[in-house]
């Protein structure tokens, strides 16, 4: 039994000494905690501006807004995007 315990402790010591655990923990950039701006922007989904909506999307907003008389009147004076935001909240992405 003592031989088994000594063997396990020796193998753990060898694994700890040969691993790169301490070298990787000294520099957090090596662990992937920071990324370049270009790499991050390619991974993170960018929100579209309201002006980048397609004609089909604008027509869908118009159809929703036309069901509400107040929204339809506001749409005629301030525009579809402002009217939709006022009555239904932010435009779904």
Secondary structure as UniProt FT lines:
FT   HELIX           2..18
FT   HELIX           21..26
FT   HELIX           28..31
FT   HELIX           37..43
FT   HELIX           50..52
FT   HELIX           55..66
FT   HELIX           69..78
FT   HELIX           80..88
//
